Amino acid sequence: MDVAALGHGVQAFTTFEVDQPARAAIAARLRAVPQILEAHVVTGPGDIWCRIAGTSNQHVQQVIDHVLAVPGVRRSTTVVALSAVVPYRVQPLVDEVSGLSESQG
C-alpha cells in the first residue's frame, strides 16, 4: 500500500528512548497510533524504532509529540526520509528462499 496515495507523503524514522519497565505499555500505546507504520525494539542508542507517516513535517512532529507524552518515553531522535531507493518488499526474499531466484538467474 502506498501511504502517499493516502495523503501521507512524509515518512520519518524515529527512535524513542524509553524506561525499560514501561516498554510493554508503551508498545500498546504505539499500536493505537495509526500513523506509526512499524515499531521495533532495537539495540543501540534508541530503544524503540518507528516508521511514521504524516501529511507534512508538522504532522509528523505532532505524532512524535503525542508519543513523547506517553509515560516512560524519555526522548526521541528523528530523521525524515527524502526518497525510497528500495521500498519495503518481501518477494525477493520469498524467491530466494524458495529457490526461484536461482532457477531464473
KEVEX-543441 format. One line per 3 residues: number of its first residue (from 1); their letters; for each residue z, y, x of N, C-alpha, C, O, CB. Coordinates in nm, 2 decimals. Glycine has a CB too. Layout:
N
NUM) a) Z Y X Z Y X Z Y X Z Y X Z Y X  ...
REM end
This chain:
105
1) mdv) 0.00 -0.12 0.09 0.00 0.00 0.00 0.00 0.12 0.09 0.08 0.13 0.19 0.12 0.00 -0.10  -0.08 0.22 0.06 -0.09 0.34 0.13 0.00 0.45 0.07 -0.03 0.50 -0.04 -0.24 0.40 0.14  0.11 0.48 0.14 0.21 0.57 0.08 0.15 0.71 0.07 0.20 0.79 -0.01 0.34 0.57 0.17
4) aal) 0.05 0.74 0.16 -0.01 0.88 0.15 -0.08 0.89 0.01 -0.08 1.00 -0.04 -0.11 0.90 0.26  -0.14 0.78 -0.04 -0.20 0.79 -0.17 -0.10 0.81 -0.28 -0.14 0.85 -0.39 -0.28 0.66 -0.19  0.02 0.79 -0.25 0.13 0.81 -0.35 0.19 0.95 -0.33 0.29 0.99 -0.39 0.24 0.71 -0.33
7) ghg) 0.13 1.03 -0.25 0.17 1.17 -0.22 0.27 1.19 -0.12 0.33 1.29 -0.10 0.23 1.23 -0.35  0.30 1.08 -0.04 0.40 1.08 0.07 0.33 1.07 0.20 0.33 0.96 0.26 0.51 0.97 0.05  0.26 1.17 0.24 0.18 1.17 0.36 0.25 1.19 0.49 0.19 1.18 0.60 0.07 1.27 0.35
10) vqa) 0.38 1.22 0.49 0.46 1.24 0.61 0.54 1.11 0.63 0.62 1.07 0.54 0.54 1.37 0.61  0.53 1.06 0.75 0.62 0.94 0.78 0.70 0.98 0.91 0.65 1.04 1.00 0.54 0.81 0.81  0.83 0.94 0.91 0.92 0.96 1.02 0.99 0.84 1.05 1.01 0.75 0.96 1.01 1.08 0.99
13) ftt) 1.03 0.83 1.17 1.12 0.72 1.22 1.25 0.77 1.26 1.26 0.86 1.35 1.05 0.64 1.34  1.35 0.73 1.20 1.49 0.79 1.22 1.59 0.68 1.26 1.59 0.57 1.20 1.54 0.86 1.09  1.67 0.71 1.36 1.78 0.62 1.39 1.91 0.69 1.34 1.92 0.81 1.37 1.78 0.58 1.54
16) fev) 1.99 0.61 1.28 2.12 0.66 1.24 2.23 0.59 1.32 2.23 0.47 1.33 2.14 0.64 1.09  2.32 0.67 1.38 2.44 0.61 1.44 2.54 0.60 1.33 2.57 0.70 1.26 2.49 0.70 1.56  2.60 0.48 1.32 2.70 0.46 1.21 2.83 0.39 1.27 2.83 0.34 1.37 2.63 0.37 1.11
19) dqp) 2.93 0.41 1.19 3.06 0.34 1.21 3.03 0.19 1.18 2.99 0.16 1.06 3.18 0.40 1.13  3.05 0.10 1.27 3.01 -0.04 1.25 3.08 -0.10 1.13 3.01 -0.18 1.06 3.05 -0.12 1.38  3.21 -0.08 1.10 3.27 -0.14 0.99 3.20 -0.10 0.85 3.21 -0.17 0.75 3.42 -0.11 0.98
22) ara) 3.14 0.01 0.85 3.07 0.06 0.73 2.93 0.02 0.72 2.86 0.06 0.62 3.08 0.22 0.73  2.88 -0.06 0.81 2.73 -0.09 0.81 2.68 -0.15 0.68 2.58 -0.12 0.64 2.71 -0.18 0.93  2.76 -0.25 0.63 2.71 -0.31 0.50 2.70 -0.22 0.39 2.61 -0.22 0.31 2.81 -0.43 0.47
25) aia) 2.80 -0.13 0.38 2.80 -0.03 0.27 2.69 0.07 0.29 2.62 0.11 0.19 2.94 0.04 0.26  2.66 0.11 0.41 2.55 0.20 0.44 2.42 0.13 0.41 2.33 0.20 0.35 2.56 0.24 0.59  2.40 0.01 0.45 2.28 -0.06 0.42 2.25 -0.06 0.27 2.14 -0.05 0.22 2.28 -0.21 0.47
28) arl) 2.36 -0.08 0.19 2.34 -0.08 0.04 2.29 0.05 -0.01 2.21 0.06 -0.10 2.47 -0.12 -0.03  2.35 0.16 0.05 2.30 0.29 0.01 2.16 0.32 0.05 2.09 0.39 -0.02 2.40 0.40 0.07  2.12 0.27 0.17 1.98 0.29 0.22 1.88 0.22 0.12 1.78 0.28 0.10 1.97 0.24 0.36
31) rav) 1.92 0.10 0.08 1.83 0.03 -0.02 1.81 0.11 -0.15 1.71 0.09 -0.21 1.89 -0.11 -0.05  1.90 0.20 -0.18 1.88 0.28 -0.30 1.80 0.40 -0.29 1.77 0.47 -0.39 2.02 0.32 -0.35  1.75 0.43 -0.17 1.67 0.55 -0.14 1.52 0.50 -0.14 1.48 0.44 -0.04 1.71 0.62 -0.01
34) pqi) 1.44 0.54 -0.24 1.30 0.49 -0.25 1.21 0.53 -0.13 1.12 0.46 -0.09 1.24 0.54 -0.37  1.25 0.65 -0.06 1.16 0.70 0.05 1.19 0.62 0.18 1.12 0.64 0.27 1.19 0.84 0.07  1.29 0.54 0.18 1.32 0.46 0.30 1.24 0.33 0.28 1.27 0.24 0.20 1.47 0.43 0.32
37) lea) 1.13 0.32 0.36 1.04 0.21 0.35 1.09 0.08 0.42 1.06 -0.03 0.38 0.90 0.24 0.40  1.16 0.10 0.53 1.22 -0.01 0.61 1.35 0.04 0.67 1.37 0.16 0.69 1.12 -0.06 0.72  1.44 -0.05 0.69 1.56 -0.02 0.76 1.60 -0.15 0.84 1.60 -0.26 0.79 1.68 0.02 0.67
40) hvv) 1.63 -0.13 0.97 1.67 -0.24 1.06 1.79 -0.21 1.14 1.80 -0.09 1.19 1.54 -0.28 1.15  1.88 -0.30 1.16 1.98 -0.29 1.26 1.92 -0.31 1.39 1.85 -0.42 1.41 2.11 -0.39 1.23  1.94 -0.22 1.49 1.88 -0.23 1.62 1.98 -0.23 1.73 2.09 -0.19 1.71 1.77 -0.12 1.64
43) tgp) 1.94 -0.26 1.85 2.02 -0.24 1.97 1.98 -0.11 2.03 1.88 -0.05 1.99 1.99 -0.36 2.08  2.06 -0.06 2.13 2.02 0.06 2.19 2.11 0.18 2.14 2.21 0.16 2.08 1.88 0.09 2.18  2.06 0.30 2.16 2.14 0.42 2.13 2.16 0.44 1.98 2.26 0.50 1.94 2.07 0.54 2.18
46) gdi) 2.07 0.40 1.89 2.09 0.41 1.75 2.13 0.28 1.69 2.12 0.17 1.76 1.95 0.45 1.68  2.19 0.28 1.57 2.24 0.16 1.51 2.15 0.10 1.40 2.13 -0.02 1.39 2.38 0.18 1.46  2.09 0.19 1.32 2.00 0.16 1.21 1.88 0.24 1.23 1.88 0.36 1.23 2.07 0.17 1.07
49) wcr) 1.76 0.17 1.23 1.63 0.24 1.24 1.57 0.23 1.10 1.56 0.13 1.04 1.54 0.16 1.35  1.51 0.35 1.06 1.45 0.36 0.93 1.31 0.42 0.94 1.29 0.51 1.03 1.54 0.44 0.83  1.22 0.37 0.86 1.09 0.44 0.84 1.10 0.51 0.71 1.12 0.45 0.61 0.97 0.33 0.85
52) iag) 1.08 0.64 0.71 1.09 0.72 0.59 0.96 0.78 0.56 0.88 0.83 0.65 1.20 0.84 0.62  0.92 0.79 0.43 0.80 0.85 0.38 0.85 0.97 0.30 0.94 0.97 0.22 0.72 0.75 0.29  0.78 1.08 0.32 0.81 1.21 0.25 0.68 1.28 0.21 0.57 1.26 0.26 0.90 1.30 0.33
55) tsn) 0.70 1.37 0.12 0.59 1.46 0.07 0.56 1.57 0.17 0.45 1.63 0.17 0.61 1.51 -0.07  0.66 1.60 0.25 0.65 1.71 0.35 0.76 1.69 0.46 0.85 1.60 0.44 0.66 1.85 0.28  0.76 1.77 0.56 0.86 1.76 0.66 1.00 1.80 0.60 1.10 1.74 0.62 0.84 1.85 0.78
58) qhv) 0.99 1.90 0.51 1.12 1.94 0.44 1.17 1.82 0.35 1.29 1.80 0.35 1.09 2.06 0.35  1.08 1.75 0.29 1.13 1.64 0.20 1.19 1.53 0.29 1.29 1.47 0.25 1.01 1.58 0.12  1.13 1.50 0.41 1.19 1.40 0.50 1.33 1.45 0.54 1.42 1.37 0.55 1.10 1.38 0.62
61) qqv) 1.34 1.58 0.57 1.47 1.64 0.61 1.57 1.62 0.49 1.69 1.58 0.52 1.46 1.79 0.64  1.53 1.63 0.37 1.62 1.61 0.25 1.67 1.47 0.25 1.78 1.44 0.22 1.55 1.65 0.12  1.58 1.37 0.27 1.61 1.23 0.27 1.72 1.21 0.38 1.82 1.14 0.36 1.49 1.14 0.29
64) idh) 1.69 1.26 0.50 1.78 1.24 0.61 1.92 1.30 0.58 2.02 1.24 0.61 1.73 1.30 0.74  1.92 1.42 0.53 2.05 1.49 0.49 2.12 1.40 0.39 2.24 1.40 0.39 2.02 1.63 0.43  2.05 1.34 0.29 2.11 1.26 0.19 2.18 1.14 0.26 2.29 1.10 0.22 2.00 1.21 0.09
67) vla) 2.12 1.08 0.36 2.18 0.97 0.43 2.29 1.01 0.51 2.39 0.94 0.52 2.07 0.90 0.52  2.28 1.13 0.58 2.39 1.18 0.66 2.52 1.21 0.58 2.63 1.21 0.64 2.35 1.31 0.73  2.50 1.23 0.45 2.62 1.25 0.36 2.69 1.12 0.33 2.80 1.12 0.27 2.58 1.32 0.24
70) vpg) 2.64 1.00 0.37 2.70 0.87 0.34 2.82 0.85 0.43 2.80 0.87 0.55 2.59 0.76 0.35  2.93 0.82 0.38 3.05 0.79 0.47 3.02 0.69 0.57 2.97 0.58 0.54 3.17 0.75 0.39  3.05 0.72 0.70 3.02 0.63 0.81 2.90 0.65 0.89 2.88 0.60 0.99 3.02 0.49 0.76
73) vrr) 2.81 0.74 0.83 2.69 0.78 0.91 2.73 0.90 0.99 2.76 1.00 0.94 2.57 0.81 0.81  2.71 0.89 1.12 2.76 1.00 1.21 2.65 1.10 1.25 2.68 1.22 1.24 2.81 0.94 1.34  2.53 1.05 1.28 2.43 1.14 1.33 2.29 1.07 1.32 2.29 0.95 1.30 2.45 1.19 1.47
76) stt) 2.19 1.15 1.33 2.05 1.09 1.33 1.96 1.15 1.44 1.99 1.26 1.49 1.98 1.12 1.19  1.86 1.07 1.47 1.76 1.12 1.56 1.63 1.08 1.50 1.61 0.97 1.45 1.77 1.05 1.71  1.53 1.18 1.49 1.41 1.15 1.41 1.29 1.19 1.49 1.29 1.29 1.56 1.41 1.23 1.28
79) vva) 1.18 1.11 1.48 1.05 1.15 1.53 0.96 1.14 1.41 0.97 1.05 1.33 1.00 1.06 1.65  0.86 1.24 1.40 0.76 1.24 1.30 0.63 1.17 1.35 0.59 1.21 1.46 0.74 1.38 1.24  0.58 1.08 1.27 0.45 1.02 1.31 0.34 1.11 1.29 0.33 1.18 1.18 0.43 0.89 1.22
82) lsa) 0.25 1.12 1.38 0.13 1.20 1.37 0.01 1.12 1.32 -0.07 1.18 1.24 0.09 1.26 1.51  0.00 1.00 1.36 -0.11 0.91 1.31 -0.07 0.77 1.34 0.01 0.74 1.43 -0.25 0.95 1.37  -0.13 0.68 1.27 -0.11 0.53 1.30 -0.23 0.48 1.38 -0.34 0.48 1.33 -0.09 0.45 1.17
85) vvp) -0.20 0.43 1.50 -0.31 0.37 1.58 -0.32 0.22 1.54 -0.43 0.16 1.56 -0.28 0.39 1.73  -0.21 0.16 1.50 -0.21 0.02 1.45 -0.12 0.02 1.32 0.00 0.03 1.33 -0.16 -0.09 1.55  -0.18 0.03 1.20 -0.10 0.03 1.08 -0.03 -0.10 1.06 -0.06 -0.20 1.12 -0.19 0.06 0.96
88) yrv) 0.08 -0.10 0.98 0.15 -0.22 0.95 0.05 -0.33 0.91 -0.04 -0.31 0.83 0.26 -0.20 0.84  0.07 -0.45 0.97 -0.02 -0.56 0.94 0.05 -0.69 0.96 0.15 -0.70 1.04 -0.15 -0.55 1.03  0.00 -0.80 0.90 0.06 -0.93 0.92 -0.06 -1.03 0.95 -0.03 -1.13 1.02 0.14 -0.97 0.80
91) qpl) -0.17 -1.00 0.90 -0.28 -1.10 0.90 -0.32 -1.15 1.05 -0.34 -1.27 1.06 -0.40 -1.04 0.84  -0.32 -1.06 1.15 -0.35 -1.11 1.28 -0.25 -1.22 1.33 -0.28 -1.31 1.40 -0.36 -1.00 1.38  -0.12 -1.20 1.30 -0.02 -1.29 1.33 -0.04 -1.42 1.26 -0.02 -1.53 1.31 0.12 -1.24 1.30
94) vde) -0.06 -1.41 1.13 -0.09 -1.53 1.05 -0.21 -1.61 1.11 -0.20 -1.73 1.12 -0.12 -1.50 0.90  -0.31 -1.54 1.14 -0.43 -1.60 1.20 -0.40 -1.67 1.33 -0.44 -1.79 1.36 -0.54 -1.50 1.22  -0.32 -1.61 1.41 -0.28 -1.67 1.54 -0.19 -1.79 1.52 -0.22 -1.90 1.58 -0.21 -1.57 1.63
97) vsg) -0.09 -1.78 1.44 0.00 -1.90 1.42 -0.08 -2.02 1.35 -0.05 -2.13 1.39 0.11 -1.85 1.32  -0.17 -1.98 1.27 -0.25 -2.09 1.20 -0.36 -2.15 1.29 -0.43 -2.24 1.25 -0.30 -2.04 1.07  -0.39 -2.08 1.40 -0.49 -2.13 1.49 -0.63 -2.07 1.45 -0.73 -2.10 1.52 -0.50 -2.27 1.48
100) lse) -0.64 -1.98 1.35 -0.77 -1.93 1.31 -0.82 -1.83 1.42 -0.95 -1.83 1.43 -0.75 -1.85 1.18  -0.74 -1.76 1.49 -0.79 -1.66 1.58 -0.85 -1.74 1.70 -0.95 -1.69 1.76 -0.68 -1.57 1.63  -0.80 -1.86 1.74 -0.86 -1.93 1.85 -0.99 -1.99 1.81 -1.09 -1.99 1.89 -0.76 -2.04 1.89
103) sqg) -1.00 -2.04 1.69 -1.13 -2.11 1.65 -1.24 -2.01 1.63 -1.36 -2.04 1.63 -1.11 -2.18 1.52  -1.20 -1.88 1.60 -1.31 -1.78 1.58 -1.35 -1.71 1.71 -1.45 -1.65 1.72 -1.26 -1.67 1.48  -1.26 -1.72 1.81 -1.28 -1.65 1.94 -1.36 -1.73 2.03 -1.39 -1.68 2.14 -1.16 -1.60 2.00
REM end
